[in-house]
Amino acid sequence: MNLTSKRLYLLFLFALLKGASVGPMIMLVIDFDSSVLVTAFVGTAVAFVCFSAAAMLATRREYLYHGASLACCMSILWWVQIASSIFGGSTTVVKFELYFGLLIFVGYIVVDTQMITEKAHHGDMDYVQHSFTFFTDFASLFVQILVLNMFRKMKKGRKDRRN
């Protein structure tokens, strides 16, 4: 078995474990309202395609330098989560974390697409590593959009019950 096959099997194992970790949340969403799952998947696919296409059509290395800003934003998001767990977070803080996280993940799609394009331009055709990068970006964006849609649907359900 060559190295590429081993790495491909590790990618499959990672995908299986990611699916197993997200599976209970998906079952909860299906039990609540299955249209949320379809909306989240379609929204993720459309966002992924649009932002990847924008990154590929942009001038070379235009967005690569945003990686440091995104890492700083991830640090801010981490500190906000730590502070909200210590001091007690409100619904507003949770919404901020979700929308800010969505913005960060979309930014990573753009940066990662340009990074992969640049690596391919220089001869790095490691499709396993590139697939892993895109898979993690897609899965992260999917979970963010799924949670946002679930919150929106729950809020709408509460408003309908009050009326």
MIKOLMAR-95881 format. One record per residue (C-alpha): residue number from 1; residue in three letters; x, y, z. Coordinates in steps of 0.25 Angstrom, whole numbers. Layout:
// residues N
<NUM, 'ALA', <X, Y, Z>>
...
// end
This chain:
// residues 163
<1, 'MET', <0, 0, 0>>
<2, 'ASN', <6, 13, -4>>
<3, 'LEU', <6, 26, 4>>
<4, 'THR', <-5, 33, -5>>
<5, 'SER', <-14, 21, -2>>
<6, 'LYS', <-11, 22, 13>>
<7, 'ARG', <-14, 37, 13>>
<8, 'LEU', <-27, 35, 5>>
<9, 'TYR', <-32, 24, 15>>
<10, 'LEU', <-28, 34, 26>>
<11, 'LEU', <-37, 45, 19>>
<12, 'PHE', <-48, 35, 18>>
<13, 'LEU', <-47, 32, 33>>
<14, 'PHE', <-47, 46, 37>>
<15, 'ALA', <-59, 48, 28>>
<16, 'LEU', <-66, 36, 36>>
<17, 'LEU', <-62, 42, 49>>
<18, 'LYS', <-67, 56, 46>>
<19, 'GLY', <-80, 50, 41>>
<20, 'ALA', <-81, 42, 54>>
<21, 'SER', <-79, 55, 62>>
<22, 'VAL', <-89, 63, 54>>
<23, 'GLY', <-99, 52, 53>>
<24, 'PRO', <-106, 54, 66>>
<25, 'MET', <-108, 69, 63>>
<26, 'ILE', <-114, 65, 49>>
<27, 'MET', <-123, 55, 56>>
<28, 'LEU', <-128, 66, 65>>
<29, 'VAL', <-130, 75, 54>>
<30, 'ILE', <-138, 65, 46>>
<31, 'ASP', <-147, 62, 58>>
<32, 'PHE', <-150, 77, 59>>
<33, 'ASP', <-151, 81, 44>>
<34, 'SER', <-145, 74, 33>>
<35, 'SER', <-146, 86, 24>>
<36, 'VAL', <-135, 93, 32>>
<37, 'LEU', <-125, 82, 28>>
<38, 'VAL', <-128, 83, 13>>
<39, 'THR', <-127, 99, 14>>
<40, 'ALA', <-114, 98, 22>>
<41, 'PHE', <-108, 88, 12>>
<42, 'VAL', <-112, 96, 0>>
<43, 'GLY', <-108, 109, 6>>
<44, 'THR', <-94, 103, 9>>
<45, 'ALA', <-92, 98, -5>>
<46, 'VAL', <-96, 111, -11>>
<47, 'ALA', <-87, 119, -2>>
<48, 'PHE', <-76, 110, -4>>
<49, 'VAL', <-77, 110, -19>>
<50, 'CYS', <-79, 125, -19>>
<51, 'PHE', <-67, 129, -10>>
<52, 'SER', <-58, 118, -16>>
<53, 'ALA', <-61, 124, -30>>
<54, 'ALA', <-58, 138, -25>>
<55, 'ALA', <-45, 133, -20>>
<56, 'MET', <-41, 126, -33>>
<57, 'LEU', <-45, 138, -42>>
<58, 'ALA', <-38, 148, -33>>
<59, 'THR', <-24, 153, -36>>
<60, 'ARG', <-13, 144, -31>>
<61, 'ARG', <-11, 145, -17>>
<62, 'GLU', <-21, 156, -14>>
<63, 'TYR', <-27, 149, -2>>
<64, 'LEU', <-16, 141, 3>>
<65, 'TYR', <-11, 151, 12>>
<66, 'HIS', <-25, 151, 19>>
<67, 'GLY', <-21, 138, 26>>
<68, 'ALA', <-14, 146, 38>>
<69, 'SER', <-26, 154, 40>>
<70, 'LEU', <-35, 142, 40>>
<71, 'ALA', <-26, 135, 50>>
<72, 'CYS', <-27, 148, 59>>
<73, 'CYS', <-42, 148, 57>>
<74, 'MET', <-42, 133, 62>>
<75, 'SER', <-34, 137, 74>>
<76, 'ILE', <-45, 148, 77>>
<77, 'LEU', <-56, 138, 75>>
<78, 'TRP', <-49, 128, 85>>
<79, 'TRP', <-47, 139, 96>>
<80, 'VAL', <-62, 143, 94>>
<81, 'GLN', <-66, 129, 96>>
<82, 'ILE', <-57, 128, 109>>
<83, 'ALA', <-62, 141, 114>>
<84, 'SER', <-77, 137, 112>>
<85, 'SER', <-75, 123, 119>>
<86, 'ILE', <-68, 130, 131>>
<87, 'PHE', <-78, 142, 132>>
<88, 'GLY', <-90, 136, 127>>
<89, 'GLY', <-94, 138, 112>>
<90, 'SER', <-106, 144, 107>>
<91, 'THR', <-114, 141, 95>>
<92, 'THR', <-108, 153, 88>>
<93, 'VAL', <-94, 147, 91>>
<94, 'VAL', <-98, 134, 85>>
<95, 'LYS', <-103, 141, 72>>
<96, 'PHE', <-91, 149, 71>>
<97, 'GLU', <-82, 136, 72>>
<98, 'LEU', <-90, 129, 61>>
<99, 'TYR', <-90, 141, 51>>
<100, 'PHE', <-76, 144, 54>>
<101, 'GLY', <-72, 130, 52>>
<102, 'LEU', <-80, 129, 39>>
<103, 'LEU', <-72, 141, 34>>
<104, 'ILE', <-59, 135, 38>>
<105, 'PHE', <-62, 121, 32>>
<106, 'VAL', <-66, 128, 19>>
<107, 'GLY', <-53, 136, 19>>
<108, 'TYR', <-45, 123, 21>>
<109, 'ILE', <-52, 117, 9>>
<110, 'VAL', <-47, 129, 1>>
<111, 'VAL', <-33, 128, 7>>
<112, 'ASP', <-32, 113, 6>>
<113, 'THR', <-36, 113, -9>>
<114, 'GLN', <-26, 123, -13>>
<115, 'MET', <-15, 115, -5>>
<116, 'ILE', <-19, 102, -12>>
<117, 'THR', <-19, 110, -25>>
<118, 'GLU', <-5, 116, -23>>
<119, 'LYS', <0, 102, -18>>
<120, 'ALA', <-5, 96, -31>>
<121, 'HIS', <1, 107, -39>>
<122, 'HIS', <15, 103, -33>>
<123, 'GLY', <13, 89, -36>>
<124, 'ASP', <7, 83, -23>>
<125, 'MET', <-4, 74, -28>>
<126, 'ASP', <-6, 67, -14>>
<127, 'TYR', <-21, 65, -16>>
<128, 'VAL', <-23, 57, -3>>
<129, 'GLN', <-18, 69, 5>>
<130, 'HIS', <-26, 79, -3>>
<131, 'SER', <-39, 70, -2>>
<132, 'PHE', <-36, 70, 13>>
<133, 'THR', <-35, 85, 14>>
<134, 'PHE', <-48, 87, 6>>
<135, 'PHE', <-55, 76, 14>>
<136, 'THR', <-52, 83, 27>>
<137, 'ASP', <-56, 97, 21>>
<138, 'PHE', <-69, 91, 16>>
<139, 'ALA', <-73, 83, 29>>
<140, 'SER', <-70, 95, 38>>
<141, 'LEU', <-79, 104, 29>>
<142, 'PHE', <-90, 94, 29>>
<143, 'VAL', <-90, 93, 44>>
<144, 'GLN', <-90, 108, 45>>
<145, 'ILE', <-102, 110, 35>>
<146, 'LEU', <-109, 98, 41>>
<147, 'VAL', <-109, 104, 55>>
<148, 'LEU', <-113, 118, 50>>
<149, 'ASN', <-125, 112, 43>>
<150, 'MET', <-129, 104, 55>>
<151, 'PHE', <-128, 116, 64>>
<152, 'ARG', <-136, 124, 54>>
<153, 'LYS', <-147, 113, 52>>
<154, 'MET', <-148, 112, 68>>
<155, 'LYS', <-150, 127, 69>>
<156, 'LYS', <-160, 127, 59>>
<157, 'GLY', <-167, 115, 65>>
<158, 'ARG', <-168, 123, 79>>
<159, 'LYS', <-174, 135, 72>>
<160, 'ASP', <-184, 127, 65>>
<161, 'ARG', <-188, 120, 79>>
<162, 'ARG', <-189, 134, 85>>
<163, 'ASN', <-199, 139, 74>>
// end
